[in-house]
Amino acid sequence: MSVANGRSLLAIPGPTNIPDRVLQAMMRPAEEIYSGPMVALTDSLLADLKRVFATTARTYIYAANGHGGWEAAISNVLSRGDKVLVLASGRFAVGWGQMAAFMGADVEVLEGSWRAAIDPATVEARLRLDRDHAIKAILMVQVDTASGVANDVQAVRRAIDAAGHPALFMVDGVASLACMNFEMDAWGVDVAMSASQKGLMTPPGLAFVAANDKAHKAHAKADMKTLYWDWTARQGAEHYMKYCGTPPEHLLFALRAALDMIMEEGLPAVWKRHALLAEATHAAIGKWAEGQVVSCNIIDPAHRSPSVTPVVVNGADAGAISAYAQQICGVTLGSAIGDLAGRAFRIAHMGHVNAPMVLGTLSAIEMALQALDIPHGEGGVAAAVASLAKGAGLPSRPADKGVAETTLALATAPA
Ligand SMILES: *Cc1c(COP(=O)(O)O)cnc(C)c1O
């Protein structure tokens, strides 16, 4: 018997839940593309992306997914034969590196663990060996969506500086931007990229790149440039060329609404919400883990991503848990990829998510563990509730707006 009817929950790490306000922002006619409101819209988006990346550097918007953003970043700063160092910590930096190799770069992968963050000391040691500075760029992800690790970007920057290495520092923030702190300028990131469909709560189809002066110096000499991605072509006054053709108008309307929501909530509050929901998720898994079957993939809690949590399943069928959550409860969990494929599932808590959505997802998993007779410690959901009750604090008003307040106002209004 399924109890799935009702609003279904999507707990996959992208595309994520799209707020109604963002969906509704797209329900409108197209605009003229050369002048007028679209030009102002583009200006406002490029400016607000700077706020999200925490940079004064130039920003670019592409009609593309995250892979397009990767290609944009690489093609604008590298030349064929350039050596690139990829800092592995799961699947995604490696994927970015494979793309660079396809484009003609000489790619070296600095191996890392699937269960831990990038080790800055290993990075420093490798860079010290590169005495003639053959390495032109260093690629890493802030959050690896496959392993669930949150790498310390600032610590890697310090390692690069400690080695005195001049390579461009390029960071993928697809699964972390607007989920956790990212400080492009303060952390000395030269090229940052992201995409619309994860923390930014917008449909898939937009990629973002921010590039500082050092990156633009490399851009001047790069020979991998192609017109579609080319920064120079997008810098002119002509609006049409900012997208190398027709702007993806409705995605831009959607992004405007999503950035408005993020700015209204405030970035620090957005990050805090993600941190609390992630901690609640980890608390639940910590309880279940007492049964010796399920556990968090990333061992050190300090390096677990606030946006996605892969759960390893040892000695039971991970797919059965996902199938149960889907078919009986209407909750779609993320499947595991890469090294974890077939032996884990992923819980996304990124973007437009709140406590009841995450608690509902955790409840569906706990139901699955019980119904499928998978050994687990009891009280996972209760631990998540306790974690949130402790972390979220109390309302600032006795009752939130809505029925309760209206009733109160009517009751106390003079007759
Ligand atoms: C999702 C993701 C990508 C790829 O984005 P697509 O839009 O699927 O091309 C790249 N990097 C990270 C860290 C991601 O999570």
The ligand as an SDF file (V2000), in Angstrom:
LIG
                    3D

 15 15  0  0  0  0  0  0  0  0999 V2000
   26.1290   19.1170  -10.8570 C   0  0  0  0  0  0  0  0  0  0  0  0
   27.5710   19.4490  -10.8270 C   0  0  0  0  0  0  0  0  0  0  0  0
   28.2960   19.7410  -11.9920 C   0  0  0  0  0  0  0  0  0  0  0  0
   27.7400   19.5540  -13.3650 C   0  0  0  0  0  0  0  0  0  0  0  0
   26.6530   20.3160  -13.6420 O   0  0  0  0  0  0  0  0  0  0  0  0
   25.7340   19.9520  -14.9080 P   0  0  0  0  0  0  0  0  0  0  0  0
   24.7530   21.0730  -14.9370 O   0  0  0  0  0  0  0  0  0  0  0  0
   25.1250   18.6320  -14.6240 O   0  0  0  0  0  0  0  0  0  0  0  0
   26.5900   19.9250  -16.1150 O   0  0  0  0  0  0  0  0  0  0  0  0
   29.5960   20.1560  -11.8560 C   0  0  0  0  0  0  0  0  0  0  0  0
   30.1810   20.2490  -10.6610 N   0  0  0  0  0  0  0  0  0  0  0  0
   29.5350   19.9450   -9.5240 C   0  0  0  0  0  0  0  0  0  0  0  0
   30.2420   20.0800   -8.2140 C   0  0  0  0  0  0  0  0  0  0  0  0
   28.2110   19.5350   -9.5730 C   0  0  0  0  0  0  0  0  0  0  0  0
   27.5690   19.2240   -8.4390 O   0  0  0  0  0  0  0  0  0  0  0  0
  1  2  1  0
  2  3  1  0
  2 14  2  0
  3  4  1  0
  3 10  2  0
  4  5  1  0
  5  6  1  0
  6  7  2  0
  6  8  1  0
  6  9  1  0
 10 11  1  0
 11 12  2  0
 12 13  1  0
 12 14  1  0
 14 15  1  0
M  END
$$$$
